[in-house]
Structures are given as C-alpha cells and as structure tokens.
Amino acid sequence: MSEFDPTTRFFPITGQRCRSGSGSAATSATVRRSSENETEPAVSNGIRVGLIDCHQFSRDCLIMVFRGGHPDLFVVPFATVADCVQADPGDLDVILYYSHDDGLAENPVLQQVKALRHAFSNVPIVVLSDAKSALLVGNIRDALNSGAQGFISTLTSEVPSLPAAIRFVKDGGTFAPLDLLLAGGTNPVSATPEPPAADRLTPRQRAVLSHLHQGKANKIIAYELGMSESTVKVHIHNIMRKTGATNRTQAVYHSQQLDTLQM
C-alpha cells in the first residue's frame, strides 16, 4: 500500500519499550496467519490494511474492531516498521502506522513514515498517534510532507473515523484534522504552489460534489455512491477545504463560479 522514508535504519518509535522479542514476533506471525486463513476468502475484494503497532494489546484491539464491524478491511499485522518492510507484502492497499511516542519530538515518526514511503512508494499511509504533540499543526503537516496521506490523533478522534480514513486515502484522498489545520493558519502544507482548487479534487470528491449540486443529503449520497456516511462527511470537509468554503452551500457555489465541475 502506501499512501508512508528513505532510510535504511529502522527502530521502534518508543525505543526499548516497543521492541518485540521473539515471543512477540511469533505471536504477531501467528495472528497474521490465523487472520488470513479465517477472513481472506470473505474479503478478497476488500481493502488489505498493513497494521504496524508495537503494542500487541492495541494491535489486537484494532483487529477486533475491523473484524467486528468492517469485514471489508482485512488486517495484516506487524510489530514494527522493519517487520513490515522485511516481509515485503506486495498486496497491501493501505498502511496504518500506530505511533505510541509520548515525547514532544515527532522526528522518529517522520523517519518511520519516510522509511515506509521509500519501501512502499505507491501505498497510502495513515498515521495514528497517541502523542499530545500530534495536536500541533506543524507536526501534522510534517507527517503529510514526509509521505503520509492521513493523520489521526487518538486524543480527539473517535473510532469510526479510522475506517473512514482508511477508505478515504484508499480512494486517493488526504485525511487530516481540518479544524486543527485551519486553526493553525492558512499557509498550505506544501511550499509548492498548488493547482486550482477543483483540479485538486479526486474522482470520488467530484462524485460527491456532483451530488451536492443536486441538493442530496449525506445519507442519500452515501447510498448512491456505495460508501459510508462518515466517508461522505470526510469528502465534503476536504471539498470545502480545497474550494475555500466554510459550508457545503459555499462549496457548491464556488465550484459553479470556477466552472470546473465535471458531471
């Protein structure tokens, strides 16, 4: 999968606390083999998620969440970035990297994201972080600039946002806490000049926007496009961000003014 560092050195985010011995590695391998045997036939057309989490407890919890309510998300677990890179799974659709780093510095996270991006150039990467520093706009932008397509803070996000983020980045979007980014100023994430707003819309965002033009409610849009309502909300938030709108009505108006909507 990915959508997350050109370095040849890999280490757990929290140093020794996240190092998995042979027992943990064996457990991870056992979980992986078991989950594949049990669920892969049912989700052959689903999304394969490479889950990297050095804490087995949270790793197992996420696997249970996906199995219980999101059978289309098939999890392939790893304890470390190095484990994932060495296994070299060639069929991942998304990589979910769970960082438990509780320090102020986000450099280790960026290094891991860059390592993943280097190893899996075409796979979207989503960062899930427990750190308080994950609420800092600069750290979110740094993660996105380092190759991540999604960034979620466990301090402010609810569980349903995670599957929505995975599906969203799988479709080519970028998932980030919009409120935090807007509160941090209007400077773009990248210093590179951006193309016109509508040119940056993904095909799925354009599809959602076309339904907004018809005045359809989120539930109807979700049904007609075959996605969850939470995913529709994420698409609308990103459409608003890209078009400079503060609500869905403005997003429709701005797109009409730009005359760039492709029906």
Backbone as CSV, one residue per row, in Angstrom:
resi,resn,N_x,N_y,N_z,CA_x,CA_y,CA_z,C_x,C_y,C_z
1,MET,0.831,-1.175,0.000,0.000,0.000,0.000,0.861,1.218,0.000
2,SER,0.508,2.176,0.683,1.257,3.364,0.629,2.389,3.518,1.523
3,GLU,-0.883,4.905,1.049,-0.352,6.194,0.818,0.246,6.235,2.294
4,PHE,3.796,5.151,3.735,4.241,6.299,4.344,5.637,6.011,4.636
5,ASP,10.553,6.163,4.010,11.376,7.202,4.422,12.707,6.695,4.037
6,PRO,13.167,7.451,3.205,14.323,6.842,2.580,15.450,6.718,3.573
7,THR,15.414,5.715,4.368,16.466,5.434,5.328,16.589,3.944,5.469
8,THR,17.776,3.499,5.785,17.983,2.060,5.890,18.007,1.614,7.336
9,ARG,17.765,2.518,8.252,17.768,2.169,9.677,16.354,2.215,10.204
10,PHE,15.949,1.152,10.865,14.600,1.083,11.380,14.646,0.802,12.862
11,PHE,13.792,1.467,13.628,13.768,1.233,15.055,12.376,1.545,15.577
12,PRO,11.940,0.873,16.656,10.605,1.144,17.218,10.509,2.574,17.710
13,ILE,9.313,3.146,17.609,9.088,4.540,17.961,9.485,4.846,19.387
14,THR,9.207,3.961,20.323,9.477,4.271,21.722,10.682,3.504,22.258
15,GLY,11.635,3.266,21.423,12.872,2.622,21.866,12.642,1.223,22.386
16,GLN,13.275,0.913,23.517,13.203,-0.425,24.063,11.794,-0.832,24.440
17,ARG,10.988,0.144,24.814,9.641,-0.202,25.235,8.826,-0.806,24.109
18,CYS,9.190,-0.514,22.869,8.422,-1.022,21.749,9.119,-2.169,21.042
19,ARG,10.266,-2.593,21.553,10.954,-3.691,20.902,10.232,-4.992,21.185
20,SER,9.975,-5.733,20.131,9.285,-7.002,20.284,10.294,-8.127,20.186
21,GLY,10.318,-8.963,21.197,11.223,-10.102,21.189,10.686,-11.197,20.320
22,SER,11.351,-12.348,20.370,10.938,-13.449,19.526,9.521,-13.881,19.857
23,GLY,9.140,-13.754,21.144,7.792,-14.143,21.536,6.753,-13.273,20.865
24,SER,6.973,-11.937,20.869,6.016,-11.031,20.262,5.968,-11.235,18.766
25,ALA,7.143,-11.427,18.171,7.186,-11.631,16.730,6.430,-12.890,16.360
26,ALA,6.627,-13.938,17.166,5.942,-15.183,16.879,4.441,-15.018,17.025
27,THR,4.043,-14.263,18.061,2.617,-14.026,18.268,2.027,-13.262,17.096
28,SER,2.765,-12.227,16.652,2.294,-11.440,15.524,2.130,-12.303,14.296
29,ALA,3.123,-13.177,14.057,3.054,-14.045,12.893,1.872,-14.988,13.008
30,THR,1.631,-15.486,14.229,0.514,-16.406,14.437,-0.813,-15.720,14.164
31,VAL,-0.954,-14.467,14.682,-2.180,-13.715,14.441,-2.377,-13.493,12.958
32,ARG,-1.281,-13.171,12.256,-1.378,-12.892,10.840,-1.839,-14.125,10.075
33,ARG,-1.218,-15.260,10.360,-1.597,-16.476,9.657,-3.040,-16.849,9.953
34,SER,-3.422,-16.695,11.230,-4.771,-17.060,11.623,-5.800,-16.169,10.954
35,SER,-5.525,-14.841,10.953,-6.499,-13.931,10.376,-6.630,-14.142,8.882
36,GLU,-5.540,-14.443,8.205,-5.600,-14.674,6.780,-6.446,-15.899,6.467
37,ASN,-6.201,-16.966,7.212,-6.930,-18.202,6.963,-8.418,-18.036,7.231
38,GLU,-8.766,-17.231,8.239,-10.155,-17.118,8.640,-10.947,-16.128,7.798
39,THR,-10.307,-15.022,7.377,-11.101,-13.950,6.786,-10.801,-13.635,5.330
40,GLU,-9.664,-14.033,4.803,-9.308,-13.584,3.474,-10.313,-13.994,2.405
41,PRO,-10.851,-15.201,2.412,-11.806,-15.547,1.368,-13.008,-14.618,1.329
42,ALA,-13.432,-14.133,2.518,-14.630,-13.287,2.578,-14.348,-11.860,2.161
43,VAL,-13.074,-11.434,2.133,-12.752,-10.043,1.821,-11.780,-9.965,0.658
44,SER,-11.883,-10.923,-0.252,-10.963,-10.944,-1.381,-11.067,-9.668,-2.201
45,ASN,-12.238,-9.007,-2.163,-12.418,-7.757,-2.893,-12.376,-6.554,-1.960
46,GLY,-11.940,-6.782,-0.721,-11.879,-5.710,0.252,-10.565,-4.964,0.228
47,ILE,-10.266,-4.303,1.341,-9.052,-3.493,1.468,-8.089,-4.186,2.418
48,ARG,-6.881,-4.447,1.960,-5.856,-5.076,2.792,-5.063,-3.977,3.497
49,VAL,-5.135,-3.988,4.827,-4.514,-2.943,5.638,-3.308,-3.505,6.381
50,GLY,-2.138,-2.959,6.126,-0.941,-3.331,6.874,-0.914,-2.530,8.165
51,LEU,-1.191,-3.178,9.286,-1.227,-2.509,10.585,0.111,-2.672,11.299
52,ILE,0.789,-1.545,11.571,2.064,-1.559,12.280,1.851,-0.942,13.651
53,ASP,2.007,-1.757,14.683,1.771,-1.296,16.050,2.645,-2.116,16.985
54,CYS,3.545,-1.454,17.719,4.476,-2.179,18.582,3.820,-2.676,19.865
55,HIS,2.600,-2.247,20.153,1.871,-2.722,21.329,0.859,-3.776,20.909
56,GLN,1.058,-4.982,21.360,0.172,-6.053,20.926,-1.270,-5.837,21.364
57,PHE,-1.469,-5.238,22.550,-2.825,-5.036,23.053,-3.641,-4.163,22.093
58,SER,-3.103,-2.985,21.736,-3.839,-2.103,20.833,-3.911,-2.693,19.435
59,ARG,-2.881,-3.441,19.053,-2.897,-4.096,17.748,-4.067,-5.091,17.662
60,ASP,-4.205,-5.908,18.711,-5.286,-6.887,18.745,-6.653,-6.202,18.824
61,CYS,-6.717,-5.076,19.554,-7.978,-4.349,19.669,-8.435,-3.821,18.307
62,LEU,-7.503,-3.283,17.546,-7.855,-2.766,16.225,-8.303,-3.895,15.304
63,ILE,-7.625,-5.027,15.395,-8.025,-6.170,14.583,-9.458,-6.577,14.908
64,MET,-9.800,-6.577,16.187,-11.154,-6.938,16.606,-12.174,-5.926,16.110
65,VAL,-11.801,-4.635,16.146,-12.710,-3.597,15.665,-13.013,-3.808,14.189
66,PHE,-11.978,-4.061,13.406,-12.170,-4.247,11.975,-12.968,-5.513,11.678
67,ARG,-12.649,-6.580,12.367,-13.358,-7.836,12.139,-14.833,-7.717,12.516
68,GLY,-15.096,-7.025,13.635,-16.460,-6.952,14.137,-17.391,-6.080,13.319
69,GLY,-16.891,-4.954,12.811,-17.782,-4.032,12.124,-17.396,-3.670,10.712
70,HIS,-16.216,-4.108,10.275,-15.750,-3.716,8.941,-15.077,-4.906,8.255
71,PRO,-15.854,-5.904,7.862,-15.287,-7.123,7.265,-14.576,-6.883,5.940
72,ASP,-14.804,-5.707,5.339,-14.109,-5.412,4.081,-12.670,-4.973,4.326
73,LEU,-12.310,-4.704,5.594,-10.949,-4.300,5.936,-10.208,-5.511,6.497
74,PHE,-9.316,-6.070,5.727,-8.546,-7.240,6.127,-7.185,-6.797,6.651
75,VAL,-6.901,-7.084,7.923,-5.706,-6.578,8.595,-4.552,-7.567,8.519
76,VAL,-3.382,-7.068,8.107,-2.136,-7.827,8.139,-1.241,-7.141,9.170
77,PRO,-1.096,-7.703,10.386,-0.404,-7.005,11.472,1.113,-7.190,11.479
78,PHE,1.809,-6.140,11.942,3.258,-6.161,12.123,3.580,-5.403,13.410
79,ALA,4.634,-5.814,14.100,5.026,-5.153,15.339,5.843,-3.888,15.073
80,THR,6.633,-3.881,14.011,7.496,-2.740,13.724,7.503,-2.441,12.232
81,VAL,7.996,-1.261,11.900,8.175,-0.893,10.501,9.147,-1.854,9.833
82,ALA,10.210,-2.220,10.544,11.192,-3.140,9.991,10.553,-4.478,9.627
83,ASP,9.654,-4.971,10.487,8.965,-6.228,10.192,8.164,-6.125,8.903
84,CYS,7.481,-5.015,8.741,6.658,-4.821,7.550,7.520,-4.742,6.297
85,VAL,8.603,-3.979,6.377,9.492,-3.821,5.221,10.151,-5.150,4.861
86,GLN,10.599,-5.890,5.876,11.260,-7.166,5.613,10.294,-8.198,5.040
87,ALA,9.036,-8.183,5.499,8.039,-9.112,4.966,7.709,-8.772,3.512
88,ASP,7.806,-7.477,3.182,7.593,-7.001,1.822,6.284,-7.511,1.227
89,PRO,5.144,-7.306,1.911,3.864,-7.731,1.347,3.527,-6.877,0.134
90,GLY,3.335,-7.495,-0.989,3.130,-6.733,-2.213,1.692,-6.413,-2.537
91,ASP,0.758,-6.804,-1.662,-0.652,-6.622,-1.992,-1.391,-5.733,-0.998
92,LEU,-0.672,-4.905,-0.254,-1.321,-4.001,0.688,-1.971,-2.840,-0.053
93,ASP,-3.141,-2.426,0.422,-3.835,-1.280,-0.157,-3.608,-0.006,0.653
94,VAL,-3.409,-0.168,1.962,-3.160,0.964,2.856,-2.269,0.477,3.991
95,ILE,-1.408,1.360,4.496,-0.596,1.053,5.670,-1.049,1.966,6.807
96,LEU,-1.390,1.348,7.928,-1.774,2.097,9.126,-0.645,1.982,10.138
97,TYR,0.037,3.085,10.399,1.161,3.102,11.333,0.716,3.753,12.637
98,TYR,0.673,2.971,13.710,0.219,3.452,15.015,1.436,3.822,15.856
99,SER,1.588,5.110,16.123,2.697,5.606,16.931,2.239,5.848,18.365
100,HIS,2.971,5.281,19.309,2.682,5.500,20.732,3.727,6.421,21.361
101,ASP,4.480,7.120,20.558,5.516,8.016,21.051,4.878,9.110,21.891
102,ASP,5.265,9.197,23.172,4.691,10.211,24.049,5.641,11.376,24.282
103,GLY,6.692,11.462,23.480,7.622,12.569,23.606,7.153,13.772,22.805
104,LEU,7.859,14.880,22.968,7.478,16.088,22.247,7.988,16.073,20.818
105,ALA,9.079,15.391,20.591,9.669,15.386,19.255,8.976,14.361,18.376
106,GLU,8.641,14.760,17.155,7.986,13.860,16.217,8.970,13.313,15.187
107,ASN,10.261,13.626,15.330,11.240,13.169,14.345,11.223,11.659,14.130
108,PRO,11.144,10.838,15.191,11.085,9.389,14.961,9.898,8.979,14.096
109,VAL,8.758,9.618,14.296,7.585,9.308,13.489,7.859,9.635,12.025
110,LEU,8.455,10.789,11.786,8.752,11.194,10.413,9.725,10.229,9.756
111,GLN,10.705,9.771,10.517,11.672,8.807,9.975,10.983,7.514,9.578
112,GLN,10.041,7.067,10.411,9.336,5.827,10.103,8.428,5.998,8.888
113,VAL,7.776,7.140,8.814,6.918,7.403,7.656,7.753,7.432,6.381
114,LYS,8.911,8.078,6.444,9.785,8.135,5.265,10.292,6.755,4.875
115,ALA,10.590,5.931,5.861,11.045,4.561,5.582,9.943,3.774,4.881
116,LEU,8.717,3.932,5.349,7.595,3.243,4.714,7.357,3.767,3.305
117,ARG,7.437,5.085,3.142,7.232,5.654,1.813,8.293,5.157,0.835
118,HIS,9.535,5.019,1.330,10.626,4.540,0.486,10.398,3.086,0.083
119,ALA,9.910,2.282,1.025,9.719,0.855,0.764,8.435,0.566,-0.015
120,PHE,7.398,1.367,0.230,6.107,1.150,-0.418,5.671,2.454,-1.095
121,SER,6.261,2.714,-2.233,6.096,4.022,-2.871,4.670,4.316,-3.316
122,ASN,3.885,3.282,-3.589,2.543,3.510,-4.124,1.423,3.187,-3.145
123,VAL,1.776,2.942,-1.893,0.769,2.560,-0.902,0.466,3.747,0.020
124,PRO,-0.798,4.144,0.139,-1.151,5.253,1.043,-0.832,4.907,2.499
125,ILE,-0.395,5.887,3.263,-0.007,5.692,4.663,-0.870,6.573,5.560
126,VAL,-1.406,5.965,6.613,-2.169,6.702,7.617,-1.435,6.585,8.946
127,VAL,-1.184,7.721,9.597,-0.527,7.738,10.905,-1.578,7.909,11.986
128,LEU,-1.546,7.023,12.965,-2.413,7.102,14.136,-1.505,7.383,15.324
129,SER,-1.746,8.459,16.060,-0.804,8.870,17.102,-1.485,9.133,18.433
130,ASP,-0.829,8.658,19.523,-1.293,8.904,20.888,-0.668,10.158,21.494
131,ALA,0.335,10.721,20.836,1.122,11.809,21.428,0.348,13.119,21.504
132,LYS,0.595,13.878,22.575,-0.002,15.205,22.680,0.506,16.115,21.565
133,SER,1.731,15.864,21.132,2.298,16.680,20.060,1.603,16.429,18.731
134,ALA,0.762,15.389,18.678,0.006,15.120,17.461,-1.068,16.178,17.231
135,LEU,-1.296,17.021,18.240,-2.275,18.100,18.111,-1.644,19.372,17.557
136,LEU,-0.322,19.363,17.368,0.366,20.535,16.841,0.294,20.538,15.318
137,VAL,-0.141,21.658,14.769,-0.328,21.755,13.321,0.965,21.454,12.569
138,GLY,2.089,21.960,13.086,3.366,21.741,12.412,3.713,20.270,12.287
139,ASN,3.426,19.478,13.319,3.729,18.050,13.272,2.824,17.311,12.293
140,ILE,1.565,17.732,12.228,0.650,17.118,11.265,1.128,17.389,9.844
141,ARG,1.488,18.623,9.591,1.957,18.988,8.246,3.263,18.293,7.902
142,ASP,4.154,18.170,8.885,5.423,17.478,8.650,5.178,16.027,8.260
143,ALA,4.228,15.379,8.933,3.912,13.983,8.616,3.371,13.863,7.192
144,LEU,2.508,14.790,6.807,1.951,14.765,5.453,3.036,15.050,4.417
145,ASN,3.920,15.982,4.724,5.014,16.295,3.804,6.015,15.161,3.699
146,SER,6.074,14.307,4.727,7.015,13.184,4.722,6.484,11.982,3.966
147,GLY,5.233,12.031,3.552,4.706,10.942,2.733,3.412,10.326,3.206
148,ALA,2.885,10.779,4.336,1.618,10.220,4.825,0.445,10.853,4.074
149,GLN,-0.612,10.070,3.899,-1.833,10.595,3.298,-2.933,10.779,4.348
150,GLY,-2.645,10.370,5.567,-3.629,10.527,6.622,-2.952,10.700,7.969
151,PHE,-3.573,11.474,8.853,-3.029,11.690,10.192,-4.195,11.790,11.161
152,ILE,-4.195,10.927,12.185,-5.289,10.891,13.145,-4.727,10.917,14.556
153,SER,-5.227,11.816,15.379,-4.855,11.849,16.794,-5.905,11.075,17.581
154,THR,-5.461,10.120,18.387,-6.396,9.351,19.203,-6.958,10.192,20.346
155,LEU,-6.349,11.356,20.599,-6.807,12.223,21.686,-8.101,12.957,21.341
156,THR,-8.351,13.146,20.054,-9.515,13.920,19.638,-10.435,13.186,18.674
157,SER,-10.009,12.038,18.168,-10.795,11.329,17.156,-11.563,10.155,17.749
158,GLU,-12.689,9.855,17.154,-13.477,8.706,17.559,-13.132,7.505,16.683
159,VAL,-13.415,6.311,17.180,-13.065,5.085,16.465,-13.625,5.046,15.043
160,PRO,-14.878,5.455,14.797,-15.411,5.370,13.433,-14.628,6.158,12.394
161,SER,-13.861,7.162,12.842,-13.101,7.953,11.880,-11.964,7.158,11.258
162,LEU,-11.493,6.105,11.939,-10.357,5.339,11.429,-10.715,4.543,10.174
163,PRO,-11.777,3.719,10.195,-12.146,3.025,8.949,-12.468,4.001,7.822
164,ALA,-13.111,5.131,8.184,-13.428,6.132,7.165,-12.157,6.697,6.548
165,ALA,-11.144,6.953,7.378,-9.871,7.490,6.878,-9.190,6.482,5.966
166,ILE,-9.221,5.207,6.336,-8.586,4.164,5.528,-9.233,4.090,4.150
167,ARG,-10.552,4.084,4.125,-11.249,4.017,2.829,-11.001,5.288,2.019
168,PHE,-10.933,6.407,2.725,-10.757,7.696,2.050,-9.398,7.796,1.363
169,VAL,-8.327,7.452,2.068,-6.999,7.535,1.453,-6.843,6.459,0.383
170,LYS,-7.532,5.329,0.563,-7.508,4.283,-0.465,-8.052,4.830,-1.780
171,ASP,-9.039,5.736,-1.688,-9.637,6.335,-2.877,-8.844,7.532,-3.390
172,GLY,-7.708,7.837,-2.743,-6.857,8.918,-3.229,-6.948,10.221,-2.469
173,GLY,-7.680,10.244,-1.348,-7.816,11.471,-0.584,-6.739,11.645,0.469
174,THR,-6.750,12.789,1.116,-5.849,13.082,2.232,-6.698,13.356,3.463
175,PHE,-6.472,12.594,4.520,-7.289,12.685,5.730,-6.469,13.353,6.825
176,ALA,-6.965,14.484,7.342,-6.273,15.202,8.419,-7.301,15.976,9.216
177,PRO,-6.992,16.330,10.481,-7.932,17.104,11.304,-8.084,18.516,10.773
178,LEU,-9.172,18.737,10.049,-9.389,20.012,9.372,-9.405,21.181,10.340
179,ASP,-10.073,21.010,11.474,-10.182,22.108,12.442,-8.817,22.564,12.924
180,LEU,-7.918,21.599,13.191,-6.577,21.957,13.673,-5.785,22.672,12.593
181,LEU,-5.885,22.187,11.365,-5.120,22.786,10.277,-5.610,24.204,9.995
182,LEU,-6.917,24.405,10.031,-7.449,25.748,9.792,-7.103,26.693,10.934
183,ALA,-7.097,26.152,12.161,-6.764,26.983,13.316,-5.307,27.397,13.296
184,GLY,-4.476,26.608,12.600,-3.047,26.903,12.567,-2.659,27.905,11.516
185,GLY,-3.625,28.446,10.772,-3.297,29.434,9.756,-3.664,28.938,8.385
186,THR,-3.460,29.764,7.396,-3.877,29.442,6.036,-2.724,29.044,5.145
187,ASN,-1.508,28.949,5.687,-0.384,28.551,4.863,-0.576,27.127,4.392
188,PRO,-0.308,26.821,3.142,-0.503,25.471,2.646,0.483,24.515,3.285
189,VAL,0.133,23.234,3.267,1.009,22.209,3.824,2.329,22.187,3.080
190,SER,2.275,22.377,1.790,3.485,22.336,0.984,3.814,23.729,0.499
191,ALA,5.112,24.023,0.385,5.532,25.323,-0.105,5.365,25.424,-1.611
192,THR,5.122,24.303,-2.287,4.946,24.293,-3.731,3.593,24.886,-4.088
193,PRO,3.530,25.785,-5.046,2.246,26.371,-5.425,1.255,25.291,-5.797
194,GLU,0.016,25.430,-5.324,-0.992,24.418,-5.575,-1.806,24.761,-6.815
195,PRO,-2.313,23.745,-7.512,-3.161,23.981,-8.672,-4.507,24.526,-8.224
196,PRO,-5.342,24.986,-9.157,-6.678,25.473,-8.790,-7.431,24.439,-7.978
197,ALA,-8.300,24.926,-7.086,-8.967,24.055,-6.125,-9.637,22.863,-6.776
198,ALA,-10.451,23.095,-7.807,-11.204,21.998,-8.401,-10.296,20.988,-9.082
199,ASP,-9.141,21.421,-9.562,-8.198,20.499,-10.197,-7.595,19.540,-9.193
200,ARG,-7.676,19.878,-7.893,-7.102,19.019,-6.866,-8.125,18.030,-6.324
201,LEU,-9.362,18.096,-6.779,-10.382,17.164,-6.307,-10.144,15.783,-6.896
202,THR,-10.278,14.766,-6.061,-10.158,13.390,-6.528,-11.456,13.001,-7.240
203,PRO,-11.434,11.905,-7.997,-12.664,11.461,-8.671,-13.825,11.254,-7.703
204,ARG,-13.536,10.704,-6.522,-14.598,10.473,-5.556,-15.143,11.793,-5.003
205,GLN,-14.244,12.764,-4.811,-14.690,14.071,-4.340,-15.561,14.748,-5.388
206,ARG,-15.211,14.591,-6.662,-16.022,15.163,-7.726,-17.402,14.510,-7.770
207,ALA,-17.431,13.196,-7.511,-18.714,12.494,-7.497,-19.596,13.009,-6.363
208,VAL,-18.989,13.180,-5.183,-19.743,13.713,-4.048,-20.212,15.134,-4.347
209,LEU,-19.329,15.939,-4.940,-19.688,17.326,-5.250,-20.849,17.396,-6.237
210,SER,-20.872,16.483,-7.199,-21.972,16.484,-8.164,-23.306,16.187,-7.481
211,HIS,-23.256,15.331,-6.446,-24.471,15.040,-5.694,-24.866,16.226,-4.807
212,LEU,-23.867,16.954,-4.305,-24.170,18.154,-3.526,-24.886,19.183,-4.403
213,HIS,-24.485,19.258,-5.663,-25.133,20.174,-6.589,-26.614,19.852,-6.731
214,GLN,-26.952,18.590,-6.543,-28.345,18.172,-6.658,-29.100,18.305,-5.340
215,GLY,-28.407,18.805,-4.294,-29.049,19.039,-3.015,-29.346,17.785,-2.216
216,LYS,-28.616,16.724,-2.468,-28.883,15.459,-1.797,-28.263,15.429,-0.402
217,ALA,-28.917,14.728,0.510,-28.425,14.586,1.878,-27.282,13.578,1.928
218,ASN,-26.494,13.636,3.004,-25.338,12.754,3.137,-25.722,11.284,3.045
219,LYS,-26.842,10.901,3.675,-27.258,9.502,3.652,-27.569,9.030,2.236
220,ILE,-28.193,9.887,1.459,-28.519,9.532,0.074,-27.252,9.419,-0.758
221,ILE,-26.338,10.362,-0.554,-25.073,10.335,-1.289,-24.311,9.057,-0.956
222,ALA,-24.267,8.714,0.329,-23.565,7.504,0.754,-24.163,6.273,0.094
223,TYR,-25.498,6.202,0.055,-26.172,5.044,-0.544,-25.885,4.956,-2.035
224,GLU,-26.007,6.071,-2.727,-25.860,6.057,-4.183,-24.418,5.846,-4.626
225,LEU,-23.454,6.253,-3.804,-22.045,6.090,-4.173,-21.414,4.857,-3.529
226,GLY,-22.180,4.136,-2.719,-21.664,2.907,-2.127,-20.581,3.140,-1.095
227,MET,-20.744,4.158,-0.263,-19.771,4.433,0.788,-20.516,4.732,2.079
228,SER,-19.780,4.789,3.190,-20.405,5.091,4.470,-20.690,6.587,4.572
229,GLU,-21.627,6.937,5.453,-21.958,8.344,5.638,-20.778,9.121,6.211
230,SER,-19.985,8.469,7.081,-18.813,9.145,7.641,-17.799,9.460,6.557
231,THR,-17.680,8.570,5.568,-16.757,8.823,4.460,-17.250,9.998,3.625
232,VAL,-18.551,10.080,3.420,-19.120,11.217,2.688,-18.784,12.526,3.404
233,LYS,-18.909,12.538,4.739,-18.603,13.744,5.510,-17.145,14.144,5.348
234,VAL,-16.265,13.152,5.331,-14.840,13.437,5.151,-14.598,14.049,3.770
235,HIS,-15.231,13.477,2.750,-15.095,14.022,1.397,-15.577,15.473,1.346
236,ILE,-16.708,15.744,1.987,-17.260,17.104,1.975,-16.319,18.072,2.676
237,HIS,-15.738,17.646,3.809,-14.786,18.507,4.513,-13.596,18.851,3.622
238,ASN,-13.103,17.859,2.886,-11.949,18.102,2.012,-12.326,18.942,0.802
239,ILE,-13.533,18.766,0.297,-14.009,19.610,-0.796,-14.085,21.060,-0.328
240,MET,-14.614,21.265,0.873,-14.703,22.613,1.433,-13.315,23.224,1.584
241,ARG,-12.367,22.421,2.074,-11.005,22.929,2.267,-10.380,23.337,0.934
242,LYS,-10.567,22.503,-0.075,-9.929,22.759,-1.363,-10.587,23.907,-2.124
243,THR,-11.851,24.130,-1.878,-12.545,25.216,-2.566,-12.611,26.496,-1.746
244,GLY,-12.072,26.458,-0.518,-12.072,27.634,0.334,-13.437,27.966,0.890
245,ALA,-14.291,26.949,1.015,-15.652,27.162,1.510,-15.732,26.877,3.004
246,THR,-16.725,27.475,3.660,-16.936,27.234,5.081,-18.143,26.343,5.329
247,ASN,-18.909,26.048,4.274,-20.021,25.118,4.392,-20.279,24.496,3.018
248,ARG,-21.169,23.515,2.983,-21.407,22.785,1.734,-22.062,23.666,0.669
249,THR,-22.874,24.621,1.076,-23.506,25.515,0.107,-22.465,26.366,-0.602
250,GLN,-21.511,26.884,0.172,-20.431,27.664,-0.426,-19.587,26.805,-1.356
251,ALA,-19.359,25.548,-0.980,-18.565,24.654,-1.823,-19.216,24.495,-3.197
252,VAL,-20.531,24.328,-3.210,-21.260,24.203,-4.472,-21.166,25.513,-5.265
253,TYR,-21.353,26.627,-4.572,-21.310,27.928,-5.243,-19.929,28.191,-5.840
254,HIS,-18.876,27.938,-5.055,-17.519,28.182,-5.546,-17.193,27.317,-6.753
255,SER,-17.639,26.071,-6.727,-17.347,25.187,-7.860,-18.089,25.661,-9.110
256,GLN,-19.278,26.226,-8.927,-20.024,26.761,-10.071,-19.325,27.991,-10.630
257,GLN,-18.808,28.812,-9.723,-18.104,30.010,-10.159,-16.854,29.664,-10.951
258,LEU,-16.164,28.623,-10.508,-14.934,28.214,-11.190,-15.233,27.469,-12.484
259,ASP,-16.502,27.012,-12.603,-16.920,26.266,-13.789,-15.988,25.098,-14.088
260,THR,-15.639,24.334,-13.020,-14.697,23.237,-13.207,-15.299,21.887,-12.848
261,LEU,-16.537,21.884,-12.450,-17.155,20.616,-12.078,-17.367,19.750,-13.305
262,GLN,-16.940,18.503,-13.235,-17.137,17.558,-14.326,-18.253,16.586,-13.931
263,MET,-19.364,16.735,-14.565,-20.515,15.912,-14.201,-20.325,14.492,-14.732
